[in-house]
Structures are given as structure tokens and as C-alpha cells.
Amino acid sequence: MAGSSKGKSTEDFPPLPGKPYIGQASPSPAAQSTQDVLLQQILTMQKQQGELLEMQRQQAEEHRLLRSELQRQAQINVELEAKVAAKPGTSDPDSAAKTAE
């Protein structure tokens, strides 16, 4: 098996990204410029993705706070309804209306 690698050409082993083969020409200025533009676009997109994730986190926190406030308000409403129902003469809607008049 060790002898089988002698006949392999460099085409069988592509270079690592950004690392040309020994003796291989460097990328042309146009190719380097395109690569730089693409890298900048990737970095910009990663930054935007981070900002979107932060916005999602903030919205989730606001949603949690609003849900908590709604639950608190619902509990207050239940307590108020219980107090109103506990007053004499207010358990019957007709008598409550007469009392209001």
C-alpha cells in the first residue's frame, strides 16, 4: 500500500483553502479581489445574522414579560370578580343592576 501513493498526482490532493501548491502561481489580482469581496459579504451577513438573533432574543424577552403581565392582570380580574360576587346582593345580576340605579 505504501508504494501506491508514489503514482498519485497533486490533482488527487486539492490544496487547502488559501494555500496554493508549492510552485503554483498565486491567485490573480482579479481573483483575489473577488475573494476579498466575497469574504466581506460573508462577514457582513454574519454580523446581520448576529443582530437578528439579538433582536429575536429581545422580542422573546418582551413576549415573556407581556405574557407575565397579562397573567397578573387576569389574576387581578378574578380576584375583583370574586370580591364583587361576595358582596351582599351582587351575586344576582338583576339585583346588582337595581343597586347600581
N, C-alpha and C positions, 0 to 999 in steps of 0.2 A: 504494500500500500504506500509506503514512503516514497517509492520511486514513481508513483503515478502523478505526483504533483509537479514533477520536472517538466512535463509537457504542457502544463497549463499556461495560458497567456494571461496578460494583465486584464483582458476583457472579461475573464471569468470572475475577477475580483474588482468590482467597481470601487472607485476611490471614496473615502469618507467625505461627507458634505464639507465643502470649503477646503479640502485637502487634495490638491492635484497629485497625480502620479509623479514620481521623480522623473525629471526630464520632460514632463508635459508642460505645454505652454500655459501661462497664466490666462485667466479669462480676459476677454477683450474689454476695453473700457465701456463699450455699449452693454455688454453682458453684465459687467459689474454694476453699471448704473441701474439697469433693470432690477438686478438683485437687491440693490440698496432701496429702490422704490418699493419693491415687494416687502422687504423687511420692515420698512417704515409703515406700510399699510397694515402689516400684521401687528406691529406694536400698537398702532392706533386702535385697531379692532380689539385687542386685548384690554386696552385702557377703557374703551367704551363698554366692554363686557363687564369689567370690574365695577364701573359706575352703575350699570344696570342692576347688577347683583346687589349693590348697596341700596339702590332705590327699592328693590324688592324687599330687602330686609327691613327698611324703614316703613314701607307700606304694611308689611306683616305685623310690625310692632304697633302701628297706628290702628290696624284692624283689631288686634288683641285688646288694645285699650278701649276702643269703641264698644267692642262686644262686652267687655267688663262693665262699662258704664251702662249699657243697655240692661244688663242683668241686674245691676244695682237699682236702676230705675224701676224695673219690673218688680223687684222685691219691695220697694217703697210703695208701689201701687197696690200690691197685695196687702201690705200692712194697713194702708189707708182704707182700702175696701173692707178689711176686717174690722177696723175701728168704726167705720160708718155703720156697718151691719150690726155691730154690738150696741149701738145707741138705741134706747127705747123708742119704738115707733118708726124706726127707719128700715126695718127688715122687710116691710111691705112697701112696694113701690107706690101704691096709691096713698098710703099714709104719709110717706116721705114727701110726695108732691103736695099734699094738704098742709104739711108742716112748713114747707117752703113758702106757701102762699101766706 
